[in-house]
Amino acid sequence: MNTLYNSVETTESLAESQSVLSSDLPPKISKQALRTTLKASTIDEVFATIFSNITGGVLLINFLLQLGANPVEIGLLSSIPMLVNFLQPVGAYIADRMTSRHWYVLLIFGPARLVWLFLVGAIAWFSWHNGDSHQLVTLTLGIILISSILIACGCSPWFSWMAVLVPHRLRGRYFGLRNSAASLTNLISVPLLGFAISFWPGGSIQGYGVLLLLGIVFGIVSLVCQFWMTDVNPQITHSPKPSPQQTEIAHSQSEILNIFKNTNYLKLVVYLGLWTFGMNLSAPFFNIYMLRNLDLNIGLVTIYTSLIAGANLLMLIFWGKLADRLGNRPLLLLVGTLMAVTPLLWLVVGTDSVSVWVGIPLIHLMLGAFGAAITLCSSNIQMEIAPIDRPSQYFAIAAAVMGITGGLGSTVGGFLADLDAISGLPGLFVISAVLRLIALLPLVFVQEPRSQHVVQIIRKILRFQPQATESSPPLVLDQAKVTE
């Protein structure tokens, strides 16, 4: 980490001679201030990750299940944060008219975290007076809605702030380091928090309330770390030429027409929408299946969840290098096929020792490893297909489609999970697998530059491709590209 921060001085020296970073840094930021900013942002991410682990994921799902929440309410737990993403442009519009990124982020994320104090108080009341558990479920969903709306309004300004603070030459290394710190925090904190709730003397509901209070403290500490980050005034950092926001407004109508004329991009959006719907139809309910159907301990389930983060972290670099060689579309097709059938694996595991210690861990390792490829390549293929000069509209439309379809998938999955006609969760997993496979069909017709043909890759894997002479490789490659 120190090596990265020390490289700030070298980077800024290059900027002084080549003017590479003049547009990336706010006015009058010193080298020491930049180092302090990067360190503070990394520490901020660590504490924020602990807060997110407590207020979401398997810990919150287990809390709601203990209160008697039904699958529909669990589906809303996953769908609400995605459905409110359409508010991100509103937050960006308001933030660009303020004079401080730091204070805007603080005013947004502070209430988004402090609102969870109402749930802490409600849990205390419930524990002491044996209150109505369903009212506690409703209050939790209401808090999630309020917090998600605030977070949606703060995401774009936060990324804009970081884009200005982190020099261009350090972005890849720095955000890789920052994400690695978050993944390591996930690996350590989730199992520890799960076992703390599992063995809490007053019960898992009371234990979650205590940890939620601790999580809010961590969330506030992460915001305090931002006081060591250099503030940015968006009014000053805007360049004299028309800003990206102004340019987008001026050309929005023609740009939208161009997007709908780009049939290759529309095929990709159809794939992203269908795939996100199929994924979220079942993914939020895997933890429910373990906790309710298999009756596994919350501590054991959190260990399984940490395996996903570990496999994701280990495989991310591998998939990145492979995507550079083969292209993103072939990996999405090949790995996507494997990812599509993973819900079916839940039908063959149970509570026997082989399933608990071998089968279920393998499923989670597959989810983490394959999920890393899907996440990475889905983002990269959008960058490859979207126009280089103006990609923001393309990214925004894709994000909106995935947010809506993902939210609908979780909601529909919640309704289907209790239907006796499909045998509940097992039937839902089968439907999800079928829809994921169908979602891959539009991707077959998507054209990606510098992408190899899937058949050619399979032949290489199976070693069916004949050895070529020294003069033949260019001809073979050209034929493959024409076929693609």
C-alpha positions as CSV (number, residue, x, y, z in Angstrom):
1,M,0.0,0.0,0.0
2,N,2.8,2.4,0.8
3,T,4.3,1.7,-2.6
4,L,1.2,2.8,-4.3
5,Y,0.9,6.0,-2.2
6,N,4.6,6.8,-2.7
7,S,4.1,6.5,-6.4
8,V,1.9,9.6,-6.2
9,E,5.0,11.7,-6.2
10,T,6.4,10.1,-9.3
11,T,3.0,10.5,-11.0
12,E,2.7,14.1,-10.2
13,S,6.3,14.8,-11.4
14,L,5.3,13.3,-14.7
15,A,2.2,15.5,-14.7
16,E,4.2,18.6,-14.2
17,S,6.3,17.9,-17.3
18,Q,3.6,16.3,-19.5
19,S,0.4,17.9,-18.2
20,V,-1.2,14.4,-17.9
21,L,-3.0,14.9,-14.7
22,S,-3.9,18.6,-14.9
23,S,-7.5,17.8,-15.5
24,D,-7.7,15.0,-12.9
25,L,-6.7,16.8,-9.8
26,P,-8.6,19.6,-8.0
27,P,-6.8,23.0,-7.8
28,K,-3.9,23.3,-5.4
29,I,-3.9,19.7,-4.1
30,S,-0.5,18.8,-2.8
31,K,1.3,15.4,-3.0
32,Q,0.9,14.9,0.8
33,A,-2.8,15.8,0.6
34,L,-3.3,13.3,-2.2
35,R,-1.6,10.5,-0.2
36,T,-3.8,11.3,2.8
37,T,-6.9,11.3,0.6
38,L,-6.1,7.9,-0.9
39,K,-5.4,6.3,2.5
40,A,-8.5,7.9,4.1
41,S,-10.7,6.6,1.2
42,T,-9.4,3.1,1.7
43,I,-10.1,3.1,5.4
44,D,-13.5,4.6,4.6
45,E,-14.2,1.6,2.4
46,V,-13.2,-0.9,5.0
47,F,-15.6,0.5,7.7
48,A,-18.4,1.1,5.1
49,T,-18.1,-2.6,4.1
50,I,-18.7,-3.8,7.6
51,F,-21.7,-1.5,7.8
52,S,-23.0,-2.9,4.5
53,N,-22.5,-6.5,5.7
54,I,-24.6,-5.9,8.7
55,T,-27.4,-3.9,7.0
56,G,-27.7,-6.3,4.0
57,G,-26.9,-9.8,2.7
58,V,-27.3,-13.0,4.6
59,L,-27.4,-11.3,8.1
60,L,-30.4,-9.2,7.3
61,I,-32.1,-12.1,5.5
62,N,-31.6,-14.3,8.6
63,F,-33.0,-11.5,10.8
64,L,-36.2,-11.2,8.7
65,L,-36.6,-15.0,8.6
66,Q,-36.4,-15.1,12.4
67,L,-39.3,-12.5,12.4
68,G,-41.3,-14.7,10.1
69,A,-40.9,-12.8,6.8
70,N,-42.3,-14.5,3.8
71,P,-40.5,-14.9,0.4
72,V,-42.3,-11.9,-1.1
73,E,-40.9,-9.7,1.6
74,I,-37.4,-11.2,1.1
75,G,-37.8,-10.5,-2.6
76,L,-38.6,-6.8,-1.8
77,L,-35.4,-6.7,0.4
78,S,-33.4,-7.4,-2.8
79,S,-35.5,-5.5,-5.3
80,I,-35.9,-2.1,-3.5
81,P,-32.2,-1.1,-3.8
82,M,-32.2,-1.9,-7.5
83,L,-35.5,-0.3,-8.4
84,V,-34.6,3.1,-6.9
85,N,-31.5,3.4,-9.1
86,F,-33.5,5.5,-11.6
87,L,-33.0,8.4,-9.0
88,Q,-29.2,8.5,-9.7
89,P,-29.5,11.3,-12.3
90,V,-31.6,13.3,-9.8
91,G,-28.7,13.1,-7.3
92,A,-26.2,14.0,-9.9
93,Y,-28.3,17.0,-11.0
94,I,-28.6,18.4,-7.4
95,A,-24.9,17.7,-6.5
96,D,-23.6,19.5,-9.6
97,R,-25.3,22.7,-8.4
98,M,-23.7,22.6,-4.9
99,T,-20.2,23.9,-4.0
100,S,-18.9,20.9,-2.0
101,R,-18.7,17.2,-2.9
102,H,-17.8,16.3,0.6
103,W,-20.7,18.0,2.3
104,Y,-23.2,16.7,-0.2
105,V,-22.0,13.1,0.3
106,L,-22.1,13.6,4.1
107,L,-25.6,15.0,4.0
108,I,-26.8,12.1,1.9
109,F,-24.9,9.1,3.4
110,G,-25.2,10.4,7.0
111,P,-29.0,10.1,7.2
112,A,-28.9,6.9,5.1
113,R,-27.0,5.3,7.9
114,L,-28.5,7.0,10.9
115,V,-32.0,6.0,9.8
116,W,-31.1,2.4,10.9
117,L,-31.1,3.7,14.5
118,F,-35.0,3.5,14.3
119,L,-34.6,-0.3,13.7
120,V,-32.3,-0.6,16.7
121,G,-34.8,1.1,18.9
122,A,-37.6,-1.1,17.5
123,I,-35.6,-4.3,18.1
124,A,-35.0,-3.2,21.7
125,W,-38.8,-2.6,22.1
126,F,-39.6,-5.9,20.5
127,S,-37.2,-7.8,22.8
128,W,-38.4,-6.2,26.0
129,H,-42.2,-6.1,25.3
130,N,-42.7,-9.0,22.9
131,G,-43.9,-6.8,20.1
132,D,-45.5,-7.7,16.8
133,S,-42.8,-9.3,14.6
134,H,-44.6,-8.5,11.4
135,Q,-44.6,-4.8,12.2
136,L,-40.8,-5.1,12.7
137,V,-40.6,-6.6,9.2
138,T,-42.6,-3.8,7.7
139,L,-40.4,-1.2,9.5
140,T,-37.3,-2.9,8.2
141,L,-38.5,-2.7,4.6
142,G,-39.4,0.9,5.1
143,I,-36.0,1.8,6.4
144,I,-34.4,-0.1,3.5
145,L,-36.5,2.0,1.1
146,I,-35.5,5.3,2.7
147,S,-31.9,4.4,2.9
148,S,-31.8,3.1,-0.7
149,I,-33.3,6.3,-2.1
150,L,-30.7,8.4,-0.3
151,I,-27.9,6.1,-1.4
152,A,-29.1,6.3,-5.0
153,C,-29.0,10.1,-4.9
154,G,-25.4,9.9,-3.6
155,C,-23.7,7.3,-5.8
156,S,-23.0,9.4,-8.9
157,P,-21.7,12.4,-6.9
158,W,-19.4,10.0,-4.9
159,F,-18.0,8.5,-8.1
160,S,-17.5,12.0,-9.6
161,W,-15.7,13.1,-6.4
162,M,-13.4,10.0,-6.6
163,A,-12.8,10.5,-10.4
164,V,-11.4,14.0,-9.7
165,L,-9.3,13.0,-6.6
166,V,-7.7,9.8,-8.0
167,P,-5.1,10.6,-10.7
168,H,-5.6,8.8,-14.0
169,R,-2.3,6.9,-13.8
170,L,-3.2,5.5,-10.4
171,R,-6.8,4.6,-10.9
172,G,-6.4,1.0,-11.9
173,R,-4.0,0.2,-9.1
174,Y,-5.7,2.2,-6.5
175,F,-9.2,1.0,-7.0
176,G,-7.9,-2.6,-7.3
177,L,-6.3,-2.1,-3.9
178,R,-9.4,-0.5,-2.5
179,N,-11.6,-3.3,-3.8
180,S,-9.2,-5.9,-2.5
181,A,-9.4,-4.3,1.0
182,A,-13.2,-4.5,0.8
183,S,-13.1,-8.2,-0.3
184,L,-10.7,-9.1,2.5
185,T,-13.0,-7.3,5.0
186,N,-15.9,-9.4,3.7
187,L,-13.9,-12.6,4.1
188,I,-13.1,-11.8,7.7
189,S,-16.2,-9.9,9.0
190,V,-19.1,-11.9,7.6
191,P,-18.3,-15.2,9.3
192,L,-17.4,-13.5,12.6
193,L,-20.6,-11.5,12.6
194,G,-22.6,-14.6,11.7
195,F,-21.2,-16.6,14.6
196,A,-21.7,-13.7,17.0
197,I,-25.4,-13.6,16.1
198,S,-25.7,-17.4,16.3
199,F,-24.3,-17.6,19.8
200,W,-25.7,-14.4,21.2
201,P,-27.2,-15.3,24.7
202,G,-30.4,-13.3,24.1
203,G,-31.2,-14.9,20.8
204,S,-30.4,-14.1,17.2
205,I,-32.9,-11.1,16.9
206,Q,-31.4,-9.4,19.9
207,G,-27.9,-10.2,18.7
208,Y,-28.6,-8.6,15.4
209,G,-29.9,-5.5,17.1
210,V,-26.6,-5.2,19.0
211,L,-24.5,-5.7,15.9
212,L,-26.7,-3.3,14.0
213,L,-25.8,-0.6,16.5
214,L,-22.2,-1.5,16.1
215,G,-22.5,-1.4,12.3
216,I,-24.0,2.1,12.5
217,V,-21.0,3.2,14.5
218,F,-18.7,1.8,11.8
219,G,-20.7,3.5,9.2
220,I,-20.3,6.9,10.9
221,V,-16.6,6.3,11.4
222,S,-16.3,5.7,7.6
223,L,-17.9,9.1,7.0
224,V,-15.5,10.7,9.5
225,C,-12.6,9.4,7.5
226,Q,-13.8,11.5,4.6
227,F,-12.8,14.6,6.5
228,W,-9.2,13.7,5.6
229,M,-10.1,13.6,1.9
230,T,-9.6,16.7,-0.2
231,D,-12.9,18.4,-0.9
232,V,-13.9,19.4,-4.5
233,N,-16.1,22.2,-5.6
234,P,-17.8,21.1,-8.8
235,Q,-18.4,24.7,-9.8
236,I,-14.6,25.4,-9.9
237,T,-13.5,22.1,-11.4
238,H,-15.8,22.5,-14.3
239,S,-13.9,23.4,-17.4
240,P,-14.7,26.5,-19.5
241,K,-15.9,24.4,-22.4
242,P,-19.4,22.8,-22.1
243,S,-19.6,20.3,-19.4
244,P,-20.6,16.7,-20.0
245,Q,-23.9,17.4,-18.4
246,Q,-24.6,20.4,-20.6
247,T,-23.5,18.5,-23.7
248,E,-25.7,15.6,-22.9
249,I,-28.7,17.9,-22.5
250,A,-28.0,19.6,-25.8
251,H,-27.8,16.4,-27.7
252,S,-30.0,14.1,-25.7
253,Q,-32.7,13.7,-28.3
254,S,-30.4,12.9,-31.2
255,E,-28.3,10.7,-29.0
256,I,-31.3,8.7,-27.9
257,L,-32.3,8.2,-31.5
258,N,-28.8,7.0,-32.3
259,I,-28.9,4.5,-29.5
260,F,-32.2,3.0,-30.8
261,K,-30.6,2.8,-34.2
262,N,-27.7,0.8,-32.8
263,T,-29.1,-2.7,-33.1
264,N,-26.0,-4.4,-31.9
265,Y,-26.2,-2.4,-28.6
266,L,-29.9,-3.1,-28.3
267,K,-29.2,-6.9,-28.6
268,L,-26.7,-6.5,-25.7
269,V,-29.3,-4.6,-23.6
270,V,-31.9,-7.3,-24.2
271,Y,-29.3,-9.9,-23.0
272,L,-28.4,-7.8,-19.9
273,G,-32.0,-7.3,-19.0
274,L,-33.0,-11.0,-19.4
275,W,-29.9,-12.2,-17.7
276,T,-30.4,-9.9,-14.7
277,F,-34.0,-11.0,-14.4
278,G,-33.1,-14.7,-14.5
279,M,-30.3,-14.2,-12.0
280,N,-32.3,-12.3,-9.5
281,L,-35.3,-14.6,-9.8
282,S,-33.4,-17.2,-7.7
283,A,-30.2,-15.6,-6.3
284,P,-31.7,-13.8,-3.3
285,F,-33.4,-17.1,-2.2
286,F,-30.3,-19.3,-2.0
287,N,-29.7,-18.2,1.6
288,I,-33.4,-18.7,2.4
289,Y,-33.1,-22.2,1.1
290,M,-30.1,-22.9,3.4
291,L,-31.6,-21.3,6.4
292,R,-35.2,-22.4,6.1
293,N,-35.4,-25.6,3.9
294,L,-32.0,-27.1,5.0
295,D,-32.2,-25.5,8.5
296,L,-28.5,-24.7,8.5
297,N,-26.9,-22.5,11.2
298,I,-26.4,-18.8,10.4
299,G,-22.7,-19.1,11.3
300,L,-22.2,-21.9,8.8
301,V,-24.1,-20.0,6.1
302,T,-21.9,-16.9,6.6
303,I,-18.9,-19.0,6.0
304,Y,-20.4,-20.2,2.8
305,T,-21.1,-16.6,1.8
306,S,-17.5,-15.7,2.4
307,L,-16.4,-18.4,0.0
308,I,-18.1,-16.4,-2.8
309,A,-16.0,-13.3,-2.0
310,G,-12.8,-15.4,-1.8
311,A,-13.4,-17.1,-5.1
312,N,-14.4,-13.9,-6.7
313,L,-11.2,-12.2,-5.5
314,L,-8.9,-15.0,-6.6
315,M,-10.5,-15.5,-10.1
316,L,-10.9,-11.8,-11.1
317,I,-7.4,-11.4,-12.4
318,F,-7.5,-14.7,-14.3
319,W,-10.8,-13.8,-16.0
320,G,-9.4,-10.4,-16.9
321,K,-6.4,-11.8,-18.7
322,L,-8.5,-14.4,-20.4
323,A,-11.0,-11.8,-21.6
324,D,-8.1,-9.7,-23.1
325,R,-7.1,-12.8,-25.1
326,L,-10.4,-14.2,-26.1
327,G,-12.9,-11.4,-25.8
328,N,-15.8,-10.8,-23.4
329,R,-18.6,-12.3,-25.5
330,P,-17.1,-15.8,-25.7
331,L,-16.6,-15.8,-21.9
332,L,-20.1,-14.6,-21.3
333,L,-21.5,-17.4,-23.4
334,L,-19.2,-20.2,-22.0
335,V,-19.2,-19.2,-18.4
336,G,-22.8,-18.0,-18.6
337,T,-23.9,-21.5,-19.6
338,L,-22.2,-22.9,-16.5
339,M,-23.6,-20.1,-14.3
340,A,-27.1,-20.8,-15.7
341,V,-27.3,-24.3,-14.5
342,T,-25.9,-23.7,-11.0
343,P,-29.4,-23.3,-9.5
344,L,-30.1,-26.9,-10.4
345,L,-27.2,-28.0,-8.1
346,W,-29.2,-27.0,-5.1
347,L,-31.7,-29.8,-5.9
348,V,-29.1,-32.4,-5.2
349,V,-27.7,-31.2,-1.9
350,G,-29.2,-31.8,1.5
351,T,-28.2,-31.9,5.1
352,D,-25.9,-34.9,5.0
353,S,-22.2,-34.4,5.8
354,V,-21.1,-34.7,2.2
355,S,-23.5,-31.9,1.1
356,V,-22.6,-29.7,4.1
357,W,-18.8,-29.9,3.9
358,V,-18.4,-30.6,0.1
359,G,-21.4,-30.0,-2.0
360,I,-22.6,-26.6,-0.7
361,P,-19.1,-25.1,-0.4
362,L,-18.4,-26.2,-4.1
363,I,-21.6,-24.4,-5.2
364,H,-20.5,-21.2,-3.5
365,L,-17.0,-21.4,-5.0
366,M,-18.6,-21.8,-8.4
367,L,-20.9,-18.9,-7.8
368,G,-17.9,-16.7,-6.8
369,A,-15.6,-17.9,-9.6
370,F,-18.2,-17.7,-12.4
371,G,-19.8,-14.5,-11.0
372,A,-16.4,-12.8,-11.3
373,A,-16.3,-13.5,-15.0
374,I,-19.9,-12.4,-15.6
375,T,-19.5,-9.1,-13.7
376,L,-16.2,-8.3,-15.3
377,C,-17.1,-9.2,-18.9
378,S,-20.6,-7.6,-18.7
379,S,-19.0,-4.2,-17.9
380,N,-16.2,-4.6,-20.4
381,I,-18.4,-5.6,-23.3
382,Q,-20.4,-2.4,-22.8
383,M,-17.2,-0.4,-23.1
384,E,-16.3,-2.2,-26.3
385,I,-19.7,-1.7,-28.0
386,A,-20.6,1.8,-26.8
387,P,-19.2,4.7,-28.8
388,I,-15.8,5.9,-27.5
389,D,-16.7,9.7,-27.6
390,R,-20.1,9.6,-25.8
391,P,-20.7,6.3,-23.8
392,S,-22.5,7.8,-20.8
393,Q,-26.0,7.5,-22.4
394,Y,-25.4,3.9,-23.3
395,F,-24.1,3.0,-19.8
396,A,-27.1,4.8,-18.2
397,I,-29.7,3.0,-20.3
398,A,-28.0,-0.4,-19.5
399,A,-27.9,0.4,-15.8
400,A,-31.6,1.4,-15.8
401,V,-32.6,-1.7,-17.6
402,M,-30.7,-4.0,-15.3
403,G,-32.0,-2.2,-12.2
404,I,-35.6,-2.5,-13.3
405,T,-35.3,-6.1,-14.5
406,G,-33.3,-7.1,-11.4
407,G,-35.8,-5.6,-9.1
408,L,-38.7,-7.3,-11.0
409,G,-36.8,-10.6,-10.9
410,S,-36.5,-10.5,-7.1
411,T,-40.1,-9.5,-6.7
412,V,-41.5,-12.2,-9.0
413,G,-39.2,-14.8,-7.4
414,G,-40.7,-13.9,-4.0
415,F,-44.2,-14.6,-5.3
416,L,-43.2,-17.9,-7.0
417,A,-41.3,-19.2,-4.1
418,D,-44.4,-20.0,-2.1
419,L,-46.4,-21.5,-5.0
420,D,-47.2,-25.2,-4.4
421,A,-47.7,-25.7,-8.1
422,I,-44.0,-25.4,-8.7
423,S,-43.0,-27.0,-5.4
424,G,-41.7,-23.8,-3.9
425,L,-38.0,-22.9,-4.0
426,P,-36.9,-26.0,-5.9
427,G,-39.3,-25.2,-8.7
428,L,-38.1,-21.6,-8.7
429,F,-34.5,-22.7,-9.2
430,V,-35.5,-24.8,-12.2
431,I,-37.4,-21.8,-13.8
432,S,-34.4,-19.5,-13.1
433,A,-32.0,-22.0,-14.8
434,V,-34.2,-22.1,-17.9
435,L,-34.6,-18.3,-18.1
436,R,-30.8,-17.8,-17.7
437,L,-30.2,-20.2,-20.7
438,I,-32.8,-18.3,-22.7
439,A,-31.1,-15.0,-21.8
440,L,-27.9,-16.1,-23.6
441,L,-29.7,-16.3,-27.0
442,P,-29.5,-12.5,-27.7
443,L,-25.8,-12.6,-26.8
444,V,-25.2,-15.0,-29.7
445,F,-26.1,-12.3,-32.2
446,V,-24.0,-9.6,-30.5
447,Q,-20.9,-8.6,-32.3
448,E,-17.9,-7.5,-30.3
449,P,-14.7,-6.1,-31.8
450,R,-11.6,-8.2,-31.4
451,S,-13.6,-11.2,-30.1
452,Q,-12.8,-14.7,-31.1
453,H,-15.5,-17.2,-32.3
454,V,-16.9,-19.5,-29.6
455,V,-16.5,-22.6,-31.8
456,Q,-12.9,-21.7,-32.4
457,I,-12.3,-21.5,-28.6
458,I,-14.0,-24.8,-28.0
459,R,-11.9,-26.4,-30.6
460,K,-8.8,-25.1,-28.9
461,I,-10.0,-26.4,-25.5
462,L,-10.8,-29.8,-26.9
463,R,-7.6,-29.8,-29.0
464,F,-9.6,-30.6,-32.2
465,Q,-8.0,-27.8,-34.1
466,P,-5.3,-29.2,-36.5
467,Q,-1.8,-27.9,-36.3
468,A,-1.3,-25.2,-38.9
469,T,1.8,-24.4,-40.9
470,E,3.8,-21.2,-40.5
471,S,2.1,-19.6,-43.4
472,S,-1.4,-20.6,-42.5
473,P,-2.3,-18.9,-39.2
474,P,-3.2,-15.5,-40.7
475,L,-5.6,-17.2,-43.1
476,V,-7.2,-19.2,-40.3
477,L,-7.7,-16.2,-38.1
478,D,-9.2,-14.2,-40.9
479,Q,-11.7,-16.9,-41.7
480,A,-12.7,-17.0,-38.0
481,K,-13.2,-13.3,-37.9
482,V,-15.3,-13.4,-41.1
483,T,-17.4,-16.2,-39.6
484,E,-17.9,-14.1,-36.4
